[in-house]
């Protein structure tokens, strides 16, 4: 009987997840596997990388985006119907056309981004741009309705909006890539018809030496780093809140909701700082793995500030825990002494 009730409860929980987003995440997992196979069996390359690398990366990223939003919507107690429709529009109007365009161009062996070579390529890129704008708006709208939810866990109540804000900032970095480079702007000013407008590299043309798997440029700045880092705050910051809640079972210093909330805010501040740091680094034409002294100093300063804030929060919490333990000990001692005094 108990096993039957557990199965019913499991079905009830899983069925409450946002269907389109959940199915989308599953479809992205399948697509990632297919693209992974393409990386192995298809020898075609584009700008020095397998034509299947980009759809593979986007499938993984979109899968994480979809399953995270499905989980967040499941936690909502209010505005669930509105959130359901917003999530559905995000799948139909953002994820589906975006990943379809990227995969279509990969199968053709041509660039999907910044490609104005033919009328078809221009149309595909315009569709991707419109989908990206819609995706930003839908994510923002869902963020508004998710923020106004009542949550028992204060740390998660802060983690969700902070993660969404940083994620939206990371998504916005993509718009910087669509601007013409100085050379492209000069060509457009002369009336030239360009086949490529926009770039993710700063300081060198796209297609230089890249890091394994990510493909991020190693000889120039790459705006995709900040785009990636910021975008996935949507997962990282709530995971910090979940991790702190689990650790609180073993470490009394994390038992207080105020402590965990403060640490979530510190983590979000550090993550936002990291996003801004790698964006600043890329805009100055530096590769992620080749920072100059100024970038290193800024990174050390950010890391030191975040560490100091975290230590301060934990120190305050430790003093509170010690004070409560001492107070409980005095009360216990007084209670134990009462019978003997009466005797």
N, C-alpha and C positions, 0 to 999 in steps of 0.2 A: 504493500500500500504506500509506504514511504517512497519507494523508487518511482511509483507511478506519479505521485504528487511532484516529485523532483523533475520528472520529464515534462509534466504539464507546465511547471514554473519556468523551465528552460525554454519551452516553446513560446511561452508568453513573453519572456524577455527578448528573445531573438526576433520575434515577429514585430516588436515595437520599433525596431531600428528602421530608419528611412530606407524603403525598398530601392528606389532608383539609385541612391548613392551607394548602397551596399552592393547592388548588382554591378554598378559601375566599377567599384573597387575590385570585384572579382574579375570583371572583363579586363581591367588594366593588368591584373596579375597574369592572366592568360596571354595578353599581348606582350608583356615583358618576356615571358618564356619564348614566344614565337620570335621576337626580335633577338633574344639571346641566341637562339638557334641560327638566325640569320647572320649574327656576328661570326659564327663558326663556319658556316657553309658558303656564305656569299663573300667573294673576294673583292667586290667593288668598293671603292673608297671615294670620299668626297672631302677635299681639303685635308688629305692625309689621314682621314679617319673612316672607319666603316660606315657605309650609308645607314646601317641599322643602329648605330650608337645613339643618335638623337632620339628616335622613337622609343628606344629602350629606356633612356633616362626620363623622358616625359611620361611614359607609362608608369614607371615606379613613382614619380612625383605626383601624378594625378591620382594614382591609387591611394597614396598616403593622404592626399587632400580629401578624397571622397570618404574614406573610412573614418577619418577624424571628424568631419562634419556630421556624418551619420551618427557617430557616438555622441557628439555634442547635442544634436537635436533630440536624441533619445533621453538625455538628461533634463530636457526642458519640461517644465510643468505648465507653462502658459504659452499661448500663441503657437501651438503645435501645428495647427492647420496652415497658418501663414508660413511657418518655417518649412513645412512639407513642400508647399508650392515653390518657395524660393530655392530649396534644394533641388527640386525637379527641374526648374528652369536652368539652374547652374549646370546640371548634367546635360540637358538637351541643347542649351544654347552656348555653353562654354566648353566643357570637357570634350563632348562628342565631336563638334566641328574642329576643335583645335587638334586633337590627337588624330582625327581622320585626315586632316590636311598634312600634318607632319608625316604620317605613315604613307600617304599617297605619294608625296614628293620623294620620300626615301625609296619607295619601290621604283620610281622613275629614275632615281639616281641623280636628282638635282636638288639644290638647296631649297629649304622651305622658308627660311627667314631672309628678309631683305632682298628677295629675288624679283626683279622686274624685267627679266630677260624676254619673256613673251607675254601675250595677253592672258594666257592661262595661268602662268606663274604669278602675274600681278593680281589676278582675281583670287587665287589661293591665298596669297599673303594678305590681301584686304579682308578676306573672310576670317583669317586668323586674328587680325587686328581687332575687328569688330567683336569676335568672340572673347578676346582678352578684356576689352572694355566691359562687356556684359558680365564676365566672370568677376571682375573687380567690384562692380556694382552689386551683384548678387551676394558676394562674400561680405561686403560692407553691410548690406541690409540684414543678412542673417546675423552678423555680429551685433547689430543694434538690438534685435529681438532676443539674442542669447544673453546679452549683458543685463537685461531687465529681469532675468529669471531670479527666483528666490532659491538660494542654495544653503544647505546646512553647513557644508565645508567652506569656511571663509577663505582659505588658501585657494581653493578652486574658483571661488567667486572672483578672485583677482586674476588668477591664471588665464581664464578664458578671454576676458577682454584685452588683457595685455598681450597675450599671444596673437590675438586677431589684429590688433593695431600694428604690431611689428610685422606680421605677415602681409598686411595690406601695403605697408611701406616697402617690403621686399618685392611685392608684385609690381609696385610702381617703378622700380628700377628698370623693369623691362621697357618702359616708355623711353628711357634715356638712350636705349640702343637703336631706336628707330630714327633718331636725328641723323642727318647727313654728317659724315666726317668732314674735316676742313677741306680735304682734297675733293670730296664729292660735292661739297657746297660750291667750291670754285668751278667745278665742271658744270654744275647746274646753272651757275651765274653766266657761264659762257654759252648757254643754250644747248649743251650736250645732252644726248639721250643715254642715260646710264642704265646698266643692267643690274646694278647693286646700289641700294640706298640704305644706309644704316650699317652698324657694325657692333659687335660685342667687344672688340679689342680696342684698346687705347694706346696710341704710340706706335702701332704697326698694323699692317693689314691682317684681316682674319685669315686663319689657316696656317699659322706658324706652329712650332713645336708645342705639343700639349701634354698635360698630365695624363697618366693612365686612368681609364674609366671615365673620369669627369670630362677630360678633353680641355680643361682650362689652360689658357695660354701660359707658357713658361718663359717667354721672351718679351712680354708686354703686359700692360694692365688688361684685366678681363672683368667686365661688368657682371658677368654671369655668376661670379662668386658671391657678390652681395645679394643678387637676385635669389640665389639658392639659399643662402644663410638666412636672410630675412623671411623668405616664404615659409620655411619650415619651423619658424617660431610657433606656428599653429599647433605643431605636435610637441615641440621641446618644452615650452613653458607649462602646459598642463601635465606633461610627464614629470616635471620637477615637483609639482604639487602632489601627484600620486606617489612618487618616490619618497617624499618627506612624510607623507601619511603612513606609508609602510614602515619606514625607519623609526617612526615615533613609537611603534610597538616594542622596540628594543632599547631605544635611547630616550630616557625621561626628559632630556634637555629639549627634545622636539615635541613633547606632549602638548604644549600649549598651542592653541589655534593662532594666537597672536604671533608667536614665534615663527610658525610655518608660513603665515601670511607675509611677514616681514622678509623672510628668506626668498619667497616667491617674487616679491617686488625687487629685491636685490638681484636675483637671477635674471629677471626681465630687463632691468637696467643694464646689467652686464651684456646680455644678449643683444639688446638694441645698440649698445656701444660697439660691440663686435661687428654688427652689420654696418654701422656707420664707418668703422675703421677700415674694413675691407673695401667699402665703396670709395672712400677717400684715397686709399692706396691705389685702386684701379684707375681712378680719375687722374692720378698723377703718372700713369703709364708704367706702374710697377707690377710685376708678376707676383702672385701670392707667395711663392717660395723665394722671392728675391727682394725682401723689404730693405729699405735703406735705414740709416741710423734714426731718422726722425720717426719713421713708422714703428721701429722697435721700441723707441722711447714711449710713444703713445700707447703701444700695446702693453708695455710693462706698467705704465701709469694706470691704465684701465684695469689690468689684472690686480694690481696692488690695491686700488680703491675698492673693487668688488670684494676682494679677500678681507680687507679691513672692515668693511660693512658687515660681512657675514660673521666674522669673529666677534664684532661688537654685539650683534644680535644674539649669538650663542652665549656670550659672556653674561649678558643681562638675563637670559633665560636660565642659565646655570645658577645665578644668584637667587632667582625666584624659586627654583626647585629646591635649593639648599635651605632657603628660609622656610618654605612649606614643610620640608622634612624636619627641621629643627622644631618648628611649632607643633607638629604632630607628635614629636618625641616628648616635648614638655607636657602636652595634654595626656599622653599615655602614661608618663611617669607620675603625674599628679593623680590619675585614676588608680594606679597601682598602689600608691601610698595611702590612700584613704582608708582601706580596711584596717591596716596595721595601726593607724592613728586612733581609730575608733576602739580597737581592741585594747 
